[in-house]
Amino acid sequence: MRTRLIGLAIAMLAASLFLAVDAALADEIRVMSSGAFKQAYLELVPEFEKASGHKVVTTFVGGVDLMRRMKAGESVDLVILAASSLDDLIQLGKVDPDSRVDVARSGVGVAVRAGAPRPDISSGDALKQALLAAKSIGYSTGASGAHLAALFQRMGIAEELRPKIKQAPPGVPVGNLIVRGEVEIGFQQISELLPVAGIDFLGPLPQEMQQSTVFAGGVHTGAKAPAAARTLVQFLASPASAPVIWKNGMEPG
């Protein structure tokens, strides 16, 4: 453990020395990000600000709202969201394709209210029985929700589950619905479930039903601080950031 911590400290120091080159040209970097990367991001950005001298101002919104705001003409310096959506923004001319960087990936997890019975989700058949037995089911409007909707279709239970399903509004963690008792069992990116107090995380979806979503960052074509934004996204995707990403339920991109 001590060796690992020393290695992490050395890696972070090396990253700091690299970033410090830009400190004399400090900028304010405006970032808009979906919530899946939030916890790791909040740990990493202070290190980046300290090393680079740049100030980072971040808005966290649901992926659906983020896309709507970008399409409506809103401009920031850096955008972070599901890679497929970022690619759509590139096609629309909103994001510089040369700046695109995969920063992390996350699987879908399952949770119930803290202290509630813990259904078996260890296999596809077990998950199916848990879903059929549940009184209410929650998932998001983002990538994990789209995956669940398609998964229920493949399992042949979509129509049976439809009356029991509640989607969390954009930007609202599914965990919040679980805590408030609005849904009995909920699904979302693992990185978005882990920080929620008052729920029990049951684990990831069974491997044969899992989908890993890549989250990527890209510099907006209307960026006021494009060079600083590139430095930030490169730092988030660097080996120095990997331990923090792992700790928060994601894998480095």
C-alpha positions in Angstrom: 0.0 0.0 0.0 2.8 2.4 0.9 4.6 1.7 -2.4 1.4 2.4 -4.3 0.8 5.7 -2.5 4.4 6.7 -3.2 3.9 5.9 -6.8 0.7 7.9 -6.9 2.4 10.9 -5.3 5.3 10.7 -7.9 2.8 10.5 -10.7 0.8 13.5 -9.4 4.0 15.5 -8.9 5.1 14.8 -12.5 1.7 15.9 -13.8 2.0 19.0 -11.6 5.4 19.9 -13.1 4.0 19.5 -16.6 1.0 21.6 -15.9 2.9 24.4 -14.1 4.4 25.4 -17.5 1.1 27.1 -18.3 0.6 28.8 -14.9 1.9 32.2 -16.1 -0.9 32.2 -18.7 -3.7 31.3 -16.3 -7.3 31.2 -17.7 -10.8 30.6 -16.5 -12.0 27.3 -18.0 -15.8 26.9 -18.3 -16.8 23.2 -18.2 -20.1 21.6 -18.7 -20.2 17.9 -17.6 -22.8 15.1 -17.1 -23.0 13.7 -13.6 -21.4 10.3 -14.2 -17.9 11.7 -14.0 -18.7 14.2 -11.2 -17.1 12.5 -8.1 -13.8 11.8 -9.7 -13.8 15.2 -11.4 -14.3 17.0 -8.1 -11.3 15.3 -6.6 -9.1 15.9 -9.6 -9.9 19.5 -10.6 -8.4 21.1 -7.4 -5.1 19.3 -8.2 -5.2 20.7 -11.7 -6.0 24.2 -10.5 -3.1 24.1 -8.0 -0.6 22.9 -10.6 -1.7 25.0 -13.6 -2.9 28.2 -12.0 -6.1 28.0 -14.2 -9.5 28.4 -12.5 -12.2 25.9 -13.5 -15.8 26.8 -13.3 -18.1 23.8 -13.8 -21.8 23.2 -14.4 -23.1 19.7 -13.9 -26.2 18.8 -15.8 -28.0 15.7 -17.1 -26.8 14.4 -20.5 -30.2 15.2 -22.1 -30.1 18.9 -20.9 -26.5 19.2 -21.8 -27.2 18.2 -25.4 -30.2 20.5 -25.5 -28.2 23.5 -24.3 -25.3 22.8 -26.7 -27.7 22.5 -29.7 -29.4 25.8 -28.6 -26.1 27.6 -29.0 -24.7 27.7 -25.5 -20.9 27.9 -25.4 -18.3 26.6 -22.9 -14.7 25.7 -23.1 -14.8 22.0 -22.3 -17.7 19.5 -22.6 -17.6 16.1 -20.8 -20.4 13.5 -21.5 -21.1 10.1 -23.0 -18.8 9.6 -26.0 -21.6 8.9 -28.4 -23.3 12.2 -27.5 -19.9 14.0 -27.8 -19.5 12.5 -31.2 -22.9 13.9 -32.1 -21.7 17.4 -31.0 -18.6 17.0 -33.2 -20.8 16.2 -36.2 -22.9 19.3 -35.4 -19.7 21.4 -35.4 -20.0 22.2 -31.7 -16.8 20.4 -30.5 -13.3 20.3 -32.1 -12.8 16.7 -33.3 -9.0 17.0 -32.7 -9.6 17.7 -29.1 -11.7 14.6 -28.3 -10.3 12.5 -25.4 -11.8 9.4 -23.7 -11.5 10.1 -19.9 -13.3 7.2 -18.2 -15.8 4.4 -18.6 -18.5 3.1 -16.3 -20.8 0.1 -16.1 -24.4 0.1 -14.9 -25.1 -0.7 -11.2 -28.1 -1.7 -9.1 -29.2 -0.4 -5.8 -32.0 -0.5 -3.2 -32.9 1.6 -0.2 -30.5 1.1 2.8 -31.7 -1.8 4.9 -34.2 -3.1 2.4 -34.2 -6.7 1.3 -31.4 -7.3 -1.2 -32.6 -9.2 -4.3 -30.3 -11.6 -6.0 -28.8 -10.0 -9.2 -26.0 -12.5 -9.7 -27.3 -13.8 -13.0 -29.6 -12.8 -15.8 -32.3 -15.2 -14.6 -32.0 -13.9 -11.0 -32.2 -10.3 -12.2 -35.3 -11.0 -14.3 -37.0 -12.5 -11.2 -36.0 -9.5 -9.1 -37.5 -7.1 -11.7 -40.7 -9.0 -12.0 -41.0 -9.1 -8.2 -40.2 -5.4 -7.7 -43.1 -3.0 -7.1 -41.3 -0.1 -8.8 -38.2 0.4 -10.9 -36.1 3.5 -11.5 -33.6 4.4 -14.2 -32.2 7.5 -15.7 -32.8 9.5 -18.9 -29.1 9.0 -19.8 -27.1 6.2 -21.4 -27.8 3.7 -18.6 -31.5 4.3 -18.9 -31.4 3.7 -22.7 -29.5 0.5 -22.1 -32.0 -0.7 -19.5 -35.0 0.0 -21.8 -33.4 -2.0 -24.5 -32.4 -4.7 -22.1 -35.9 -5.1 -20.8 -37.1 -5.5 -24.5 -34.5 -8.3 -25.0 -35.5 -10.0 -21.8 -39.1 -10.1 -23.1 -40.5 -8.3 -20.0 -40.7 -4.6 -21.2 -44.5 -4.5 -21.3 -44.9 -6.2 -18.0 -42.5 -3.7 -16.4 -43.7 -0.6 -18.1 -46.3 0.4 -15.4 -43.7 0.0 -12.7 -40.9 2.2 -14.3 -40.1 5.7 -13.2 -37.3 7.7 -14.9 -35.4 10.2 -12.9 -35.6 13.7 -14.3 -32.4 14.9 -16.1 -29.7 15.7 -13.6 -31.4 13.9 -10.7 -29.6 10.8 -9.4 -31.7 7.6 -9.5 -30.3 7.0 -5.9 -32.4 10.0 -4.8 -35.6 8.3 -5.9 -34.6 5.2 -4.0 -33.9 7.1 -0.8 -37.3 8.8 -1.0 -39.0 5.5 -1.5 -40.3 6.5 -5.0 -38.7 3.3 -6.5 -37.8 0.0 -4.9 -34.9 -0.9 -7.1 -32.8 1.5 -9.2 -30.2 1.4 -12.0 -27.6 3.9 -13.0 -24.0 4.3 -13.8 -22.0 2.8 -10.8 -20.2 6.1 -10.4 -23.5 7.9 -9.8 -24.9 5.4 -7.4 -21.9 5.1 -5.1 -21.9 8.6 -3.6 -25.6 8.5 -2.6 -26.2 8.1 1.1 -29.2 6.0 2.2 -28.9 3.3 -0.5 -27.3 -0.2 -0.6 -25.3 -0.8 -3.7 -26.0 -4.4 -4.8 -23.3 -4.5 -7.5 -23.0 -4.2 -11.3 -25.4 -5.8 -13.7 -24.6 -9.4 -14.6 -21.7 -9.5 -17.1 -23.9 -10.8 -19.9 -26.2 -7.8 -19.5 -23.6 -5.2 -18.8 -22.8 -2.2 -20.9 -19.8 0.0 -20.4 -20.3 3.6 -21.3 -17.3 5.7 -22.3 -17.3 9.3 -21.2 -15.2 11.7 -23.2 -14.2 15.3 -23.2 -13.8 17.8 -26.0 -13.1 21.5 -26.5 -16.0 23.5 -27.7 -15.5 25.3 -31.0 -16.6 28.5 -29.4 -14.1 28.1 -26.4 -12.6 31.3 -25.0 -9.7 29.3 -23.4 -9.2 26.4 -25.8 -5.5 25.7 -24.9 -6.3 25.6 -21.2 -9.3 23.4 -21.8 -7.1 20.9 -23.8 -4.6 20.8 -20.9 -7.5 20.1 -18.5 -8.9 17.2 -20.5 -5.5 15.7 -21.1 -4.9 15.8 -17.3 -8.2 14.1 -16.6 -7.2 11.3 -19.0 -3.6 11.0 -17.8 -2.2 8.1 -15.8 -1.9 10.3 -12.8 -5.7 10.6 -12.6 -6.3 6.9 -12.9 -6.3 6.0 -9.2 -9.0 8.6 -8.5 -11.1 7.4 -11.4 -10.9 3.7 -10.2 -11.8 4.8 -6.6 -15.0 6.4 -7.8 -16.4 3.4 -9.5 -15.1 4.0 -13.1 -12.3 2.7 -15.2 -9.7 5.0 -16.9 -10.8 5.8 -20.5 
